[in-house]
Amino acid sequence: MHDILAAVEVLKHGGAIIYPLLVLALAALVVMLDKTIVYRRHARLPEPLRQLVETYGFSWDDLDRNLADLGSRNYFSRFFRVIMDNRTKPAWWVESRAGDEAQQIEKSLGRGMWVLDTVITAAPLLGLLGTILGMMQSFKLIGPDGLVNPGGVTAGVAEALIATAVGLLIALVALFGFNYLSRLQAQTLDEMERLGTRMLDHIRLDAQEAGAGHEAA
């Protein structure tokens, strides 16, 4: 508790620029928490479902039951459902519909990432602005005969340093969050593409077997 109060006291000496920096920090925190919840709830791929799709010649009925248990809001469920529901269509048709769904999922996963990108750029610039304002305040206290108020000069320099440090800290946290979430997004989309290819291979195999059965008949 004492450390928190000390941190608040330090921020008070950072000047007016601290308030927009705190707004940026709050925006970045909200986005990172929201995206973390989204990945936990809607981008989760259970291991039994992964193993089922990886299985050669899996049963479509088994896949349907697994997708029903997963729920319609799950991104993998949405993607697999599009392929499964169109499996009687030609392969090029299924690929087109799966590609459209993958694009929609990519947009959903990327929603809000621009906020983190903005914070990464804006936070250091605001900190730099705070530095300039703090130094200007210090220079105003220097008279023609030397220092008029050494304490005021020190306070201005402290304001400049605090604003710079806070801006850099916020940008670093947002950068780590942005890179982590970008990596999760890439992994999710790569996994969808890989498993979608397995399902398309299954559809082509079914069509080939059906064609061979007609020729034999």
QUIDA-V876057 format. One record per helix or strand of 2 or more residues. SS is the DSSP state (A for helix, B for strand). FROM is the first residue (numbers start at 1). TO is the last residue. If there is no record, write none. Layout:
SS&FROM&TO  SS&FROM&TO
//
This chain:
A&2&12  A&17&42  A&47&54  A&60&70  A&75&85  A&91&110  A&113&140  B&142&143  B&146&147  A&150&216
//
